[in-house]
């Protein structure tokens, strides 16, 4: 299980105050398409609220993101030359 769809389900009949019950559905790494389709289906039912999806990437190696930029390169050797100064509308120093 690395993909989980969570939602709140109203167990009360229409016209009564809602009683929100937490629900979850687990999927394997290869079932992302099915998880997304089920999210869409759950969202169309007015008895459901706060439908969301969470995943844990099992094939991920190492920590996410760049930990350091040294001498203009990321840890994997890629060139990193982005800076705030290059954004549209920013003034440049001469």
Backbone torsions as a table, in degrees:
resi	resn	phi	psi	omega
1	UNK	NA	113.3	174.0
2	UNK	-128.1	-6.0	176.8
3	UNK	-123.6	131.0	178.7
4	UNK	-133.0	133.9	173.6
5	UNK	-103.8	124.8	179.6
6	UNK	-112.1	148.2	171.7
7	UNK	-162.9	164.0	172.8
8	UNK	-102.5	135.5	-179.1
9	UNK	-118.8	130.5	177.6
10	UNK	-84.4	113.2	-177.1
11	UNK	-86.0	-8.8	-177.2
12	UNK	-83.9	149.1	174.0
13	UNK	-65.1	157.2	180.0
14	UNK	-58.6	140.7	179.5
15	UNK	96.9	-13.4	177.8
16	UNK	-105.4	158.3	177.8
17	UNK	-58.2	139.8	-176.9
18	UNK	-66.9	146.9	172.7
19	UNK	-123.6	97.6	-172.8
20	UNK	-82.1	121.0	178.4
21	UNK	-111.4	127.0	179.5
22	UNK	-70.5	138.3	179.7
23	UNK	-131.4	153.4	174.3
24	UNK	-146.9	152.1	178.9
25	UNK	-134.5	126.4	-177.1
26	UNK	-98.8	146.4	-179.7
27	UNK	-136.9	155.8	175.9
28	UNK	-80.8	171.9	179.2
29	UNK	-56.4	-33.2	-174.7
30	UNK	-86.8	0.3	-175.0
31	UNK	-105.9	28.6	-179.0
32	UNK	-60.0	-42.4	-180.0
33	UNK	-60.1	-42.2	179.3
34	UNK	-67.7	-39.6	178.7
35	UNK	-62.5	-42.6	178.5
36	UNK	-65.3	-41.2	178.4
37	UNK	-64.1	-41.3	178.9
38	UNK	-66.4	-35.9	175.3
39	UNK	-59.1	-46.3	-178.8
40	UNK	-62.8	-42.0	178.5
41	UNK	-63.7	-44.2	179.4
42	UNK	-61.3	-37.1	-178.3
43	UNK	-69.0	-23.1	-179.8
44	UNK	-79.1	-14.4	179.7
45	UNK	-89.8	117.8	-177.4
46	UNK	-65.5	-11.8	177.5
47	UNK	-80.8	-4.7	179.8
48	UNK	-109.3	148.0	178.2
49	UNK	-143.6	158.8	175.8
50	UNK	53.6	47.8	177.5
51	UNK	-74.5	125.6	179.0
52	UNK	-146.8	163.8	-178.1
53	UNK	-125.8	142.9	178.2
54	UNK	-134.5	143.5	179.1
55	UNK	-136.1	151.0	175.6
56	UNK	-120.9	113.0	-174.4
57	UNK	-78.1	101.4	-176.2
58	UNK	-71.5	-28.3	-178.0
59	UNK	-86.3	2.5	-179.1
60	UNK	-70.6	131.1	178.4
61	UNK	-113.3	126.5	-179.7
62	UNK	82.3	-178.4	-178.7
63	UNK	-83.4	154.6	-178.6
64	UNK	-78.0	147.8	175.5
65	UNK	85.3	177.5	179.8
66	UNK	-94.7	128.5	-178.8
67	UNK	-88.6	-24.2	-179.1
68	UNK	-161.9	149.4	171.0
69	UNK	-120.4	114.4	-178.5
70	UNK	-123.1	129.4	-179.6
71	UNK	54.5	35.7	176.3
72	UNK	77.5	15.7	180.0
73	UNK	-133.1	146.5	173.8
74	UNK	-79.1	169.2	-178.5
75	UNK	-57.2	-26.6	179.2
76	UNK	-87.9	4.5	176.1
77	UNK	95.6	-4.3	-179.7
78	UNK	-70.5	144.3	178.6
79	UNK	-71.6	133.7	179.1
80	UNK	-126.1	104.2	-175.8
81	UNK	-122.2	13.9	179.3
82	UNK	-72.4	143.0	173.3
83	UNK	-149.3	158.2	178.4
84	UNK	-61.8	-30.8	-177.3
85	UNK	-62.1	-24.2	-178.0
86	UNK	-84.1	-2.0	-179.1
87	UNK	-71.5	151.7	179.1
88	UNK	-60.4	134.2	177.3
89	UNK	88.1	-12.3	-179.9
90	UNK	-75.4	144.8	176.8
91	UNK	-85.4	145.2	179.9
92	UNK	-105.8	142.1	174.7
93	UNK	-82.9	142.3	179.7
94	UNK	-114.4	NA	NA
